[in-house]
């Protein structure tokens, strides 16, 4: 065998070998933190490394708009900071605080200043009145949030899914024909209620100090937020121990540690407040408590420990600012860790104005079986057609093997990058088989159109002529499919991506290799 003349066949064999390795080798395309959250992720398994999407594994899909409204072309004094504007507007809305208002100042002549209200229980009229009361004129108020806020939400949701170990999860932004914007979340193998909790809650975490103060009417209890997500430099994995219970170990930034330590000393937590939290036994008279608050809901209340109090009194805490946030169970601890790592959403998703559904894994298994049967039927139909067309195994058998090699290469690629396969991808694979065999038929017909091939020179001339035809057809297919692959058009996007990849693999690898195989079988050289 002349290696130089048959390098295309060798290249095809290498691609097939690499693809098979990616399909079946343990650990390829996997993630170390996969299946971290047992309550959300089904057990991994199966003979291949393929990842399956919602339609082939079951799971939850949520499609919802973002809660909020935006005022456009807001006229604010140039010297005023965004923080000042946010506080002034929020002060006029009882259901919001400064963190629920976002100001984006115009950075150029083509941009306008916007003010977003990121809560869903305030009317447009009330928001307009708050802007008027703060002294800011505006052009209009529209439902929805800005592109920047939506992009932030998509990024944080992706981080949350990654932190939760939800293999195959996907988050994207889509826009309807009438201009409505939605965030779409798909999570294979995931429980619907827990997924809804994970992605529709803002995940705003705070450490709040609660302590007694003496007022004119006796003892009153004051609550002061001290720490949020941005104050932590290191967030460890959720843990459970007999002494501390479920908790998340944390390390503070230097400035946050100094402020936190000063507040603990000032509010009395390092003195009479040590080991004095009675929140569980006496909520009306809780004493000195450090509350872990997620989305304004207290998930745990703890006392200041004597050891930690001593380090704060001596100043050692600022040099080594590590402590723990406790919860009542490991599920809450893992969720707390996710929120701390991913950050809080600027706004929540409005599930009431969206859609949510769950596909049972048993039904998805049926789809997977039917997809396999459909693929086998397609291969059988192509094989019978090719053999009836030519009647010569020397032409038909390599044609069929070459066409199927494209599917193997694409499956190997999908396994390597952990592309979650859905029914749209399966349709793309079937289309690749059909278009691949079409191109191989063009090659075979062109080569054998004028009788037997009597020399290598004649074969190469005819092959090049056929290859120009299939190259032009491939370019047309890629151009036609490109908009579907780029735009967020649901299932059409997956079909287009697989079809384009199949065409590229065919033109660059399998069609030239089939030409070398056919030349080897039909000529003496």
MOLINCOR-V338885 format. One record per residue. N is the residue number from 1. PSI is psi in whole degrees, -180 to 180 (NA if undefined). NEAR is the number of other C-alpha atoms within 8 Angstrom. Layout:
n,psi,near
N,PSI,NEAR
N,PSI,NEAR
This chain:
n,psi,near
1,130,3
2,109,5
3,-34,6
4,-40,5
5,-17,6
6,28,11
7,-25,8
8,-38,10
9,-40,12
10,-42,8
11,-41,10
12,-43,11
13,-38,8
14,-45,8
15,-41,9
16,-44,11
17,-44,8
18,-40,9
19,-42,14
20,-40,12
21,-45,9
22,-31,14
23,-39,14
24,-15,10
25,135,10
26,136,5
27,-8,7
28,129,11
29,0,10
30,179,8
31,139,6
32,-30,4
33,15,7
34,147,9
35,33,14
36,-40,8
37,100,10
38,-26,8
39,-17,6
40,-23,13
41,131,13
42,157,9
43,137,6
44,160,5
45,173,4
46,161,5
47,-12,5
48,172,7
49,14,17
50,140,12
51,140,12
52,139,13
53,-168,14
54,-44,16
55,-19,12
56,-1,14
57,-11,13
58,159,18
59,-158,17
60,138,17
61,130,12
62,132,14
63,112,12
64,149,14
65,169,13
66,133,13
67,133,13
68,172,13
69,156,13
70,133,14
71,129,13
72,154,12
73,51,10
74,132,13
75,108,8
76,150,7
77,140,5
78,-34,4
79,-7,4
80,134,8
81,155,6
82,-39,10
83,-39,8
84,-44,8
85,-45,10
86,-42,13
87,-39,11
88,-42,9
89,-45,14
90,-31,14
91,-20,10
92,6,9
93,114,11
94,-28,7
95,9,6
96,156,11
97,-176,11
98,-30,11
99,-14,7
100,1,12
101,131,15
102,128,11
103,130,12
104,107,8
105,144,8
106,131,9
107,-11,6
108,175,5
109,-23,6
110,-6,4
111,160,7
112,155,11
113,133,12
114,151,13
115,121,12
116,135,13
117,114,11
118,41,14
119,155,11
120,0,7
121,26,5
122,132,8
123,160,6
124,-39,9
125,-41,6
126,-39,9
127,-43,11
128,-40,9
129,-37,8
130,-41,12
131,-42,12
132,-44,9
133,-31,9
134,-9,9
135,24,6
136,122,10
137,152,9
138,163,11
139,-48,8
140,161,7
141,130,11
142,149,8
143,146,7
144,173,11
145,174,13
146,166,8
147,-39,6
148,-42,6
149,-43,9
150,-42,12
151,-39,9
152,-42,10
153,-44,11
154,-44,12
155,-45,8
156,-40,12
157,-39,12
158,-41,11
159,-41,10
160,-43,14
161,-42,10
162,-44,10
163,-32,11
164,-5,12
165,30,12
166,93,17
167,133,11
168,1,12
169,147,13
170,136,8
171,132,11
172,161,8
173,135,12
174,154,10
175,133,8
176,172,7
177,-29,5
178,13,4
179,3,6
180,140,7
181,135,10
182,152,11
183,127,15
184,126,12
185,127,11
186,126,12
187,102,16
188,150,15
189,28,14
190,141,14
191,136,11
192,-49,10
193,-40,6
194,-35,9
195,-42,12
196,-42,10
197,-39,8
198,-41,9
199,-15,10
200,-18,10
201,148,11
202,-29,11
203,33,10
204,113,14
205,135,14
206,148,12
207,119,12
208,131,13
209,126,12
210,126,13
211,157,11
212,144,10
213,149,8
214,121,8
215,-175,7
216,-29,4
217,20,6
218,-156,6
219,127,8
220,156,9
221,127,8
222,141,8
223,125,8
224,117,7
225,132,8
226,-40,9
227,145,10
228,-177,10
229,-39,12
230,-5,6
231,-3,9
232,133,12
233,-23,9
234,132,7
235,113,12
236,173,8
237,151,8
238,138,12
239,165,11
240,131,9
241,158,7
242,-34,5
243,-42,4
244,-18,8
245,-167,12
246,132,14
247,168,14
248,116,15
249,138,13
250,156,13
251,133,11
252,155,12
253,158,10
254,-48,9
255,-42,6
256,-38,11
257,-41,12
258,-46,9
259,-40,8
260,-45,10
261,-43,12
262,-42,9
263,-42,8
264,-41,11
265,-42,12
266,-40,7
267,-3,7
268,8,9
269,-28,13
270,1,14
271,-105,8
272,-15,7
273,-1,13
274,130,13
275,44,8
276,15,11
277,125,13
278,29,12
279,-42,12
280,-42,7
281,-32,6
282,79,8
283,-27,8
284,-24,5
285,69,7
286,-19,12
287,-148,12
288,110,16
289,144,16
290,113,12
291,135,13
292,115,15
293,123,14
294,119,12
295,47,9
296,14,6
297,126,6
298,119,9
299,-15,11
300,149,10
301,130,13
302,157,9
303,161,12
304,122,16
305,151,8
306,-38,9
307,-44,6
308,-37,9
309,-40,13
310,-40,9
311,-32,10
312,-37,15
313,-37,9
314,-12,7
315,-2,9
316,-26,9
317,-35,13
318,-34,11
319,-30,7
320,76,6
321,60,11
322,141,9
323,-176,7
324,152,8
325,123,9
326,155,14
327,176,13
328,-21,10
329,170,8
330,-30,12
331,-44,6
332,-37,10
333,-43,16
334,-41,11
335,-38,10
336,-44,11
337,-42,13
338,-48,11
339,-40,13
340,-41,11
341,-44,11
342,-26,11
343,171,11
344,144,12
345,139,13
346,-35,10
347,158,12
348,159,12
349,141,11
350,92,12
351,-25,12
352,-32,6
353,9,7
354,-162,10
355,151,9
356,133,9
357,159,8
358,130,10
359,121,11
360,138,8
361,-32,11
362,-40,7
363,-37,9
364,-36,14
365,-36,11
366,-42,8
367,-39,10
368,-42,10
369,-45,8
370,-34,8
371,-42,10
372,-44,8
373,-43,8
374,-42,8
375,-43,10
376,-39,8
377,-41,8
378,-44,10
379,-44,9
380,-43,8
381,-42,8
382,-42,11
383,-47,10
384,-42,8
385,-44,8
386,-44,11
387,-37,11
388,-34,7
389,-42,6
390,-34,9
391,7,8
392,111,7
393,-28,9
394,-28,8
395,-44,10
396,-43,13
397,-49,8
398,-33,12
399,-45,12
400,-44,12
401,-41,8
402,-42,11
403,-43,12
404,-28,9
405,-30,10
406,-42,14
407,-40,12
408,-43,11
409,-43,12
410,-39,12
411,-39,11
412,-41,14
413,-44,10
414,-39,13
415,-39,15
416,-41,12
417,2,7
418,47,12
419,120,11
420,111,10
421,131,13
422,-178,12
423,-31,10
424,-37,11
425,-39,11
426,-42,12
427,-38,9
428,-41,14
429,-42,12
430,-40,10
431,-37,9
432,-40,14
433,-47,14
434,-49,9
435,-34,8
436,-46,11
437,-35,12
438,-47,8
439,-40,10
440,-34,11
441,-40,9
442,-43,10
443,-49,12
444,-44,9
445,-41,8
446,-42,11
447,-38,12
448,12,9
449,-34,6
450,36,5
451,-165,5
452,149,6
453,119,11
454,-2,8
455,160,9
456,-35,11
457,-42,6
458,-42,9
459,-47,13
460,-38,8
461,-46,8
462,-38,10
463,-43,12
464,-38,8
465,-44,9
466,-36,12
467,-32,9
468,-38,8
469,-49,8
470,-28,11
471,-43,9
472,-40,8
473,-39,8
474,-43,11
475,-41,8
476,-43,8
477,-44,10
478,-44,10
479,-41,8
480,-35,7
481,-19,12
482,-45,10
483,-38,8
484,-33,11
485,-29,13
486,-43,7
487,151,7
488,82,9
489,36,8
490,-129,6
491,-28,8
492,-30,10
493,-46,13
494,-41,13
495,-44,14
496,-41,13
497,-47,11
498,-40,13
499,-44,13
500,-44,12
501,-40,9
502,-41,13
503,-43,13
504,-44,9
505,-40,10
506,-49,11
507,-39,12
508,-26,8
509,-61,11
510,-40,14
511,-48,12
512,-37,11
513,-40,13
514,-37,13
515,-42,10
516,-41,12
517,-46,10
518,-39,11
519,-41,11
520,-38,9
521,-26,8
522,-8,8
523,171,11
524,-3,8
525,NA,6
